[in-house]
Amino acid sequence: MSNETIQNGTYEIIQQRLTQQKNELAKRITLLDEERKKIFGGIDYNLIANERLSTEQSCKIRDIISIGSICLVGHQTHLGLKTEVDITDVFSMYTFSENRFEPLALSWLEDQNFIDEFKNLHKYYRNTTFTKFFISGNYLYFVFQLSSSATDIKAFKWLLKEDGIVFIDARSAAEVKFPNQFEFQWTKATREMQRKGEHPHVSLADKVFVEAIGGDITIKIEDNTKTGKGIYSEDVKHKDQTLDDSEINFFDYQNLIVFKIKPYQEEERFFIYNHKEKKVARVDSLQYSGILLPENQGLIYPNGYALQTGEIKTLETDNRPIYFYKKIVGINVENFLFVFYNQESNEYMLIPYNIIKQSIETPIHCNGFTLFEDGKMCYFKSNEETKHHLVQIWQTPFTKDVVVDNQNKDNIIYKVGNKDLVRLMAECQELQVFLNKKDSYNGLYNEIVKHTTTILDSYYFLSETGVFKINEPLQEIRNIAHTAINEFEKVQEIKKKTAAALEEIKEKFEVKTNELSYQNYTSLQQYIVSLSEIRSLRGEMISAKDLQYVDVKLIDAWEDELSILSDRLANDCVIFLLAPEALAPYQQIIDSVSSEISTLLKTIQTPLF
């Protein structure tokens, strides 16, 4: 085996070693997670039952709230010819036990001040409808919509107590509001960020370059004003606008650049760009909200999420005004529930997120939902007007308490605590994502070294047998990645040379096939030259297959096409030779040479002086 072959295989050997240690790390993390759940408990999402909740009248369920085991349900009832609305037409009360809803008298709402305010509301606003329950701190609000406008509301305020609720007032609509919809600050692009040139653009943190001129929005990954091409583009209405006519705002968030562009006299368009993966996605739901994921893992929005590690996921949903409602954090600090609210349809969208897996479960769309202390979640999925309403009951990780196995107090896992273990596994999962990426990811091995170093420096217990000595595969991964950095540069140089050689052959191939498509053959010499050039080019292709990291299938395709052209040209040549006049030019040359020979003097006849 030659030294060149050994050198060329070094990088592949490094990748194989990295894969082995990646698998070893995954195995040990799985074992650690199993032991962690034995001590601190672990609950997954699980459908328990489909139950029916019955109301006295046919109605549409709007929302549900639980306080302990008692549930309040709000609904919209078609009253027909009834002139006065009672609280029983809008509210009902149940006790939830053994996955069943048992009706109760509306004793919690028997407050005369509330009843008077309730009747006055329906007296003066005949089209009012109950929309939702809203909790802020220790207060519960009954929210009614007074007209077709979703912001035209009235709210009844109650104080939450362990054994019930106490009516406060009916003048608290201003307190019912969404939280901050953006957990970051937009930065407005200024003239100082503009790059002048033949094709000018705006630099966003020197990571991505954008403009809305020349008839389209263009997003580039290179600070190159000599070209107007980029990785993404879409049309704008006003083709002649300048760089100053569009409004651009952005948020620089580690590997992510979140930005919005407002072309001249148009609506804003929203995008997310991952600097490491060099890919961009349009995400219009960012016009409503953008919430940071825990541990700086990325960003979540009403129809998807974007991770620092590269994944940008957008769910197929209608582009409707859906706003961030609240975030529910599991006591295990592993699970999160992001709740969004559709203000037009008064529906909820629940997006569960796990920081270890760094993924979301299937979003839940519902009319109303509530969580109980034992982690059970009930929600309505139908907007049908009926007396018997389908409720799905799920077990979730969002319990009030965690049952810890205190018999394992001497166990290192118990001593470390669930929170640090979850953070460790989340960081290891992020490292696994990088280990699964192709080396086209910008600075991949540097990222791996950085992540492994951070993990090894952050957790003192990694060498303990009780946590399966996770430090061992981590240290190996770091060492291998260090080696890979140097070898990767060599490989990149080889790939660069191979790409240049392939590009040269491609250019010759395209020129030759283009020539053959229109060339008119009138002589045998033309056939001979073309066949010779094809044979020479095929020889170059055969030699190119020996280049490392070359696309052999692409060369085979080119060679097959040349082979077909060569066979066709050879057949045409044979047909040409069958014509009587095919060799006439050669006969003329022979006659001309013979004529010249006859006039030549013999050497003995040549005068000496």
C-alpha positions in Angstrom: 0.0 0.0 0.0 1.4 3.4 -1.0 2.0 6.3 1.4 -0.5 8.3 -0.5 -3.2 5.6 -0.1 -2.5 5.4 3.7 -2.7 9.2 3.9 -5.9 9.3 1.9 -7.5 6.7 4.2 -6.5 8.5 7.5 -9.5 10.8 7.5 -11.9 7.8 6.9 -10.3 6.0 9.8 -10.8 9.1 12.0 -14.5 9.2 11.0 -14.9 5.5 11.9 -13.4 6.0 15.3 -15.6 9.0 15.9 -18.7 7.0 15.0 -17.6 4.2 17.4 -17.3 6.7 20.3 -20.5 8.4 19.3 -22.3 5.1 19.7 -20.6 4.4 23.0 -21.6 7.7 24.3 -25.3 7.2 23.2 -25.3 3.8 24.9 -24.0 5.2 28.2 -26.4 8.1 28.1 -29.3 5.7 27.6 -28.2 3.6 30.7 -27.9 6.8 32.7 -31.3 8.0 31.7 -32.8 4.6 32.8 -31.2 4.8 36.2 -32.2 8.4 36.6 -35.9 7.6 35.9 -35.7 4.7 38.5 -34.7 7.3 41.2 -36.5 10.5 40.1 -39.4 9.0 38.2 -40.1 9.4 34.5 -43.5 9.9 32.9 -44.1 9.9 29.2 -47.1 11.2 27.2 -49.8 8.5 27.1 -53.4 8.5 26.1 -55.5 7.2 29.1 -59.1 7.4 27.9 -61.7 9.1 25.8 -64.4 10.3 28.1 -67.7 12.1 27.7 -68.7 15.2 29.7 -72.4 15.8 29.7 -74.1 19.2 29.9 -77.8 19.9 30.6 -78.2 21.8 27.4 -76.8 21.4 23.9 -73.9 23.7 23.6 -70.3 24.2 22.4 -67.5 23.8 25.0 -65.3 26.9 25.1 -62.8 26.2 27.9 -62.2 24.2 31.1 -60.2 25.0 34.3 -59.4 22.8 37.3 -58.8 23.7 40.9 -57.8 20.6 42.7 -60.2 18.0 41.5 -63.0 20.5 40.8 -63.5 21.6 37.2 -65.3 24.7 35.9 -66.5 24.4 32.3 -67.5 27.4 30.1 -69.7 27.0 27.1 -71.7 28.8 24.4 -75.4 27.8 24.4 -77.9 28.5 21.8 -80.7 30.1 23.8 -83.5 30.2 21.2 -86.4 32.3 22.5 -85.2 32.5 26.0 -85.0 36.1 27.1 -82.8 35.9 30.2 -79.5 34.1 30.5 -78.7 32.2 33.6 -75.2 31.3 34.8 -76.1 27.6 34.2 -76.5 28.4 30.5 -72.8 29.4 30.3 -71.1 27.5 33.2 -71.1 24.0 34.7 -69.1 22.4 37.4 -67.8 18.9 37.8 -65.6 16.7 40.0 -62.9 14.7 38.2 -62.3 11.3 39.7 -61.1 8.0 38.3 -61.1 9.6 34.8 -64.7 10.5 35.0 -66.6 13.9 35.2 -69.4 13.9 37.8 -71.8 17.0 37.7 -71.9 19.3 40.7 -74.1 22.2 41.6 -72.6 25.6 40.7 -72.0 26.5 44.3 -68.8 28.4 43.6 -70.6 31.0 41.4 -73.4 31.7 43.9 -72.2 35.3 44.5 -75.0 37.8 44.1 -72.6 40.6 42.9 -71.3 38.3 40.2 -74.8 37.1 39.2 -76.0 40.8 38.9 -73.0 41.7 36.8 -73.5 38.6 34.7 -77.1 39.4 34.0 -76.4 43.0 33.2 -73.7 41.9 30.7 -76.1 39.8 28.8 -78.8 42.4 29.1 -76.8 45.1 27.4 -74.7 43.0 25.1 -77.1 40.5 23.5 -74.4 38.9 21.3 -71.8 38.4 24.1 -70.2 35.0 24.3 -67.9 33.3 26.8 -64.4 32.7 25.3 -62.0 31.4 27.9 -60.7 31.2 31.4 -57.6 33.2 32.1 -55.2 32.8 35.1 -52.7 35.5 36.2 -51.0 34.9 39.5 -53.6 34.1 42.1 -56.5 35.4 40.0 -58.9 33.7 37.7 -60.8 35.6 35.0 -64.0 34.7 33.1 -63.5 36.3 29.7 -66.4 37.3 27.5 -66.3 38.7 23.9 -68.8 41.5 23.4 -68.7 41.9 19.6 -67.1 40.5 16.5 -63.8 42.0 17.6 -61.6 39.6 19.6 -60.2 42.5 21.6 -63.6 43.8 22.7 -63.9 41.9 26.0 -65.2 42.0 29.5 -63.6 40.0 32.3 -64.9 38.9 35.7 -62.1 38.6 38.2 -62.0 36.0 41.0 -59.4 35.2 43.7 -58.2 31.7 43.6 -58.3 29.8 46.9 -57.6 26.1 47.8 -61.2 25.4 48.4 -62.9 27.6 45.8 -62.9 31.1 44.3 -64.0 34.5 45.6 -65.5 37.2 43.3 -63.6 40.4 43.1 -65.0 42.6 40.3 -66.2 42.9 36.7 -63.8 45.7 35.7 -60.6 43.9 35.0 -60.5 43.4 31.2 -57.3 45.4 31.0 -55.5 42.7 33.1 -56.3 40.0 30.6 -53.5 40.2 28.1 -50.9 38.1 26.3 -47.4 37.9 27.7 -44.5 39.5 25.7 -44.7 37.9 22.3 -41.0 38.2 21.6 -38.4 37.1 24.0 -35.7 39.0 22.1 -35.1 42.5 20.8 -35.1 43.3 17.1 -32.1 45.3 15.8 -32.8 47.6 13.0 -30.4 47.5 10.1 -28.6 50.8 9.5 -26.7 52.3 6.6 -23.5 51.4 8.3 -24.4 47.7 7.6 -24.8 48.3 3.9 -22.2 46.9 1.5 -21.9 49.0 -1.7 -21.0 47.5 -5.1 -22.5 46.3 -8.3 -25.0 44.3 -6.4 -25.3 46.0 -3.0 -26.7 44.3 0.1 -27.1 44.6 3.9 -24.9 42.6 6.3 -26.7 41.1 9.2 -24.0 40.4 11.9 -21.6 39.5 9.0 -23.3 36.1 8.8 -26.0 36.6 6.2 -26.5 39.3 3.5 -29.9 40.4 2.3 -31.5 42.9 0.0 -34.9 43.6 -1.7 -33.7 45.2 -4.9 -33.5 44.2 -8.6 -37.0 42.8 -8.5 -36.6 40.3 -5.7 -35.5 39.6 -2.1 -32.1 37.9 -2.2 -30.4 36.2 0.7 -26.7 35.5 0.3 -24.2 33.7 2.5 -21.1 35.5 1.0 -20.2 39.1 1.3 -19.9 39.4 -2.5 -21.4 42.5 -4.2 -20.1 41.4 -7.6 -23.0 39.0 -8.0 -26.7 39.3 -7.4 -27.2 35.6 -6.8 -27.8 33.9 -3.4 -29.1 30.8 -1.8 -32.7 32.1 -1.7 -34.8 34.7 -3.5 -38.5 35.7 -4.0 -40.2 38.4 -6.0 -41.1 41.9 -4.8 -43.8 44.2 -6.3 -41.7 47.3 -6.8 -38.7 46.3 -9.1 -37.0 49.6 -8.9 -36.7 50.1 -5.2 -33.3 51.0 -3.6 -31.5 49.5 -0.7 -32.8 52.3 1.5 -36.5 51.6 0.6 -36.8 48.3 2.5 -36.9 48.0 6.3 -34.8 45.2 7.7 -34.7 44.1 11.4 -32.8 41.1 12.8 -31.9 39.1 15.9 -28.5 37.6 16.2 -28.9 34.4 18.3 -25.7 32.3 18.2 -26.0 30.1 15.1 -29.4 31.6 14.2 -30.2 34.9 12.5 -33.9 35.7 12.7 -34.8 38.6 10.4 -37.7 40.4 8.8 -37.7 42.3 5.6 -40.4 44.9 4.7 -40.1 45.7 0.9 -41.3 49.1 -0.3 -45.1 49.4 0.3 -45.4 45.7 1.2 -46.0 43.6 4.3 -43.1 42.2 6.3 -41.7 38.8 5.4 -40.0 36.7 8.1 -37.0 34.4 7.8 -34.7 32.2 9.9 -31.1 31.5 8.8 -28.7 29.0 10.3 -25.2 30.2 9.9 -23.5 26.8 10.4 -25.8 24.9 8.0 -26.0 27.7 5.5 -29.7 27.3 5.1 -32.7 29.6 5.3 -36.5 29.2 5.8 -39.3 31.6 5.5 -41.4 31.5 8.7 -44.4 33.9 8.4 -45.8 32.9 11.8 -42.9 34.9 13.4 -45.1 38.0 12.8 -47.1 36.9 15.8 -44.6 35.5 18.3 -41.1 34.1 18.8 -40.1 32.4 22.1 -36.7 31.2 23.1 -36.3 27.6 23.9 -34.7 26.6 27.2 -30.9 26.3 27.6 -30.6 28.5 24.5 -31.4 25.6 22.3 -33.2 27.7 19.7 -36.5 29.4 19.0 -40.1 28.2 18.9 -42.9 29.9 17.0 -46.6 29.1 16.4 -46.0 26.5 13.7 -42.6 25.1 14.4 -39.1 25.6 15.8 -35.5 26.3 14.9 -32.6 24.7 16.7 -29.0 26.0 17.1 -27.8 22.6 15.8 -29.4 23.2 12.4 -33.0 21.9 12.3 -35.6 24.3 11.1 -39.1 22.8 11.3 -42.2 24.4 10.0 -45.6 22.6 10.5 -48.3 22.9 7.8 -50.8 25.2 9.3 -53.0 28.1 8.1 -51.3 31.5 8.6 -53.7 32.8 11.2 -53.0 35.1 14.2 -51.8 32.7 16.8 -50.1 34.2 19.9 -48.0 32.8 22.6 -50.2 32.2 25.7 -48.0 30.7 28.4 -45.2 28.2 29.1 -45.7 25.3 31.4 -42.4 23.8 32.9 -42.4 20.3 34.1 -41.1 19.7 37.6 -38.4 17.4 36.1 -37.1 20.4 34.2 -37.0 18.2 31.1 -40.4 18.8 29.6 -42.0 22.0 28.6 -45.4 22.8 27.2 -45.7 25.9 25.0 -49.3 27.1 24.7 -50.4 29.3 21.8 -53.8 30.8 21.4 -55.8 31.5 18.2 -57.7 34.8 18.9 -60.0 34.4 16.0 -61.3 30.8 16.7 -60.6 30.9 20.4 -58.6 27.6 20.1 -55.5 26.5 21.8 -52.4 24.9 20.3 -50.2 22.9 22.7 -46.6 22.2 21.7 -44.7 19.8 24.0 -40.9 20.1 23.9 -38.3 17.9 25.5 -34.8 19.5 26.1 -33.0 16.1 26.1 -34.5 14.9 22.8 -34.5 18.5 21.5 -37.8 17.8 19.6 -41.5 18.5 19.9 -44.3 16.0 20.2 -47.3 16.2 17.8 -49.0 19.6 18.6 -52.5 19.4 20.1 -55.3 21.6 18.8 -58.2 21.9 21.3 -61.0 24.2 22.4 -60.0 24.0 26.0 -57.6 22.1 28.3 -56.6 21.7 31.9 -53.9 20.0 33.9 -54.4 18.2 37.2 -51.8 17.9 40.0 -51.1 14.2 39.1 -50.1 15.3 35.5 -53.3 14.2 33.8 -54.5 16.5 31.1 -58.0 16.8 29.8 -58.9 18.6 26.6 -61.8 19.1 24.2 -61.2 18.6 20.5 -64.6 19.1 19.0 -66.4 22.4 18.4 -69.7 20.5 17.9 -72.9 21.7 19.6 -74.1 18.7 21.6 -75.0 17.6 25.2 -72.2 14.9 25.3 -68.8 16.3 24.7 -65.7 14.2 23.9 -62.8 14.7 26.2 -59.4 13.1 25.7 -57.5 12.3 28.9 -53.7 12.0 28.7 -51.0 11.3 31.2 -48.3 13.9 30.9 -45.0 14.6 32.8 -46.4 17.9 34.2 -47.1 16.6 37.8 -47.1 18.9 40.8 -44.7 16.6 42.7 -42.1 14.0 41.8 -42.0 10.8 43.8 -38.3 10.3 44.6 -36.9 6.9 45.7 -35.2 7.9 48.9 -33.7 4.4 49.3 -31.0 5.5 46.9 -29.6 8.4 48.9 -26.1 7.0 48.6 -26.3 6.7 44.9 -24.3 9.2 42.9 -27.3 9.9 40.7 -29.4 10.8 43.7 -26.6 13.1 45.0 -26.1 14.9 41.7 -29.8 15.6 41.4 -32.2 15.4 38.5 -31.7 19.0 37.2 -28.0 18.6 36.5 -28.5 15.2 35.0 -31.1 16.6 32.6 -28.8 19.4 31.6 -25.9 16.9 31.0 -28.1 14.7 28.8 -29.4 17.6 26.9 -25.9 18.8 26.2 -24.8 15.3 25.2 -27.8 15.1 22.9 -26.7 18.4 21.3 -23.2 16.9 20.8 -24.8 13.8 19.2 -26.5 16.0 16.7 -23.1 17.5 15.7 -21.6 14.0 15.6 -24.3 12.9 13.1 -23.7 15.8 10.8 -21.7 15.7 7.6 -18.4 17.5 7.5 -20.0 20.1 5.2 -21.3 21.7 8.4 -19.2 24.9 8.9 -16.6 24.4 11.6 -18.0 21.0 12.5 -14.9 19.6 14.4 -14.3 22.8 16.2 -17.9 22.7 17.4 -17.4 19.1 18.6 -14.2 20.1 20.5 -16.0 23.1 22.0 -19.0 21.1 23.2 -17.0 18.2 24.6 -14.7 20.6 26.5 -17.7 22.5 27.9 -19.4 19.3 29.1 -16.1 17.8 30.6 -15.4 21.1 32.4 -19.0 21.6 33.7 -19.8 18.4 35.5 -17.5 17.1 38.2 -19.1 13.6 38.5 -18.5 12.3 34.9 -15.8 9.9 35.9 -18.0 8.1 38.5 -18.9 4.5 37.9 -22.5 5.3 38.9 -22.9 7.6 35.9 -21.2 5.0 33.6 -17.9 7.0 33.3 -19.4 9.2 30.6 -16.1 11.1 30.6 -14.4 8.3 28.7 -16.2 8.5 25.4 -16.3 12.3 25.7 -12.5 12.5 26.1 -12.0 10.1 23.2 -14.4 12.2 21.0 -12.5 15.4 21.9 -9.1 13.8 21.1 -10.4 12.4 17.8 -12.0 15.7 16.8 -8.7 17.5 17.5 -7.0 15.1 15.1 -9.8 15.5 12.6 -9.4 19.2 12.4 -5.9 18.9 10.8 -6.9 15.9 8.6 -10.1 17.7 7.5 -8.0 20.6 6.1 -6.0 18.1 4.1 -9.1 16.4 2.9 -10.6 19.7 1.9 -7.5 20.5 -0.1 -7.8 17.1 -1.9 -11.5 17.7 -2.5 -10.8 21.2 -3.9 -8.3 19.8 -6.4 -10.6 17.0 -7.3 -13.5 19.5 -7.8 -11.2 21.6 -10.0 -10.2 18.7 -12.2 -13.8 17.5 -12.5 -14.9 21.0 -13.4 -12.3 21.1 -16.2 -13.5 17.7 -17.6 -17.1 18.9 -17.3 -16.3 22.0 -19.3 -14.6 19.9 -22.0 -17.5 17.5 -22.0 -20.1 20.2 -22.4 -18.1 22.0 -25.2 -17.6 18.7 -27.1 -21.2 17.5 -26.8 -22.4 21.0 -27.9 -20.0 20.9 -30.9 -21.2 17.5 -31.9 -24.8 18.5 -31.8 -24.5 21.1 -34.6 -21.3 20.1 -36.6 -21.8 19.3 -40.2 -19.3 16.6 -41.5 -18.1 17.0 -45.1 -14.8 15.2 -44.9 -13.3 12.0 -43.4 -10.7 14.1 -41.6 -13.5 15.8 -39.5 -14.7 12.3 -38.4 -11.2 11.3 -37.5 -10.5 14.4 -35.5 -13.8 14.2 -33.6 -13.5 10.5 -32.8 -9.9 11.1 -31.6 -11.0 13.9 -29.3 -13.8 11.8 -27.9 -11.4 9.0 -27.2 -8.9 11.4 -25.6 -11.7 12.9 -23.4 -12.9 9.4 -22.3 -9.3 8.6 -21.4 -9.2 11.7 -19.1 -12.5 10.6 -17.5 -11.2 7.1 -16.8 -8.1 8.6 -15.2 -10.3 11.0 -13.1 -12.1 8.0 -11.5 -8.9 7.3 -9.6 -9.1 10.8 -7.9 -10.2 10.6 -4.3 -13.6 12.0 -3.3 -14.7 12.1 -7.0 -18.2 11.5 -8.1 -17.7 8.3 -10.1 -21.4 8.0 -11.0 -21.3 11.4 -12.6 -18.3 10.5 -14.6 -19.9 7.3 -15.6 -22.9 9.2 -16.9 -20.7 11.5 -18.9 -18.7 8.6 -20.3 -21.9 6.7 -21.3 -23.1 9.8 -23.2 -19.7 10.1 -25.0 -19.8 6.4 -25.8 -23.2 6.8 -27.4 -22.0 9.8 -29.4 -18.8 7.9 -30.4 -20.8 4.9 -31.7 -23.2 7.1 -33.6 -20.3 9.1 -35.1 -18.5 5.9 -36.1 -21.6 4.6 -37.8 -22.0 7.9 -39.6 -18.3 7.7 -40.7 -18.9 4.2 -42.2 -21.9 5.5 -44.1 -19.8 8.4 -45.3 -17.0 6.1 -46.5 -19.5 4.1 -48.6 -20.1 7.1 -50.8 -18.1 7.2 -54.0 -16.7 10.6 -53.4 -15.7 9.9 -49.8 -12.0 9.4 -50.6 -11.8 11.9 -53.4 -9.9 14.5 -51.4 -7.2 11.8 -50.6 -7.0 10.8 -54.3 -6.5 14.4 -55.2 -3.6 14.6 -52.7 -2.1 11.4 -54.1 -2.3 12.7 -57.7 -0.8 16.0 -56.7 2.1 14.4 -54.9 2.6 12.0 -57.9 2.7 14.9 -60.2 5.3 16.7 -58.1 7.4 13.6 -57.9 7.5 13.3 -61.7 9.1 16.7 -62.0 11.7 16.2 -59.4 15.3 15.8 -60.6 17.4 12.8 -59.7 20.3 13.5 -57.4 22.8 12.7 -60.2 21.1 15.2 -62.4 21.3 18.0 -59.9 24.0 20.5 -60.9 26.7 21.0 -58.3 27.2 24.7 -59.0 
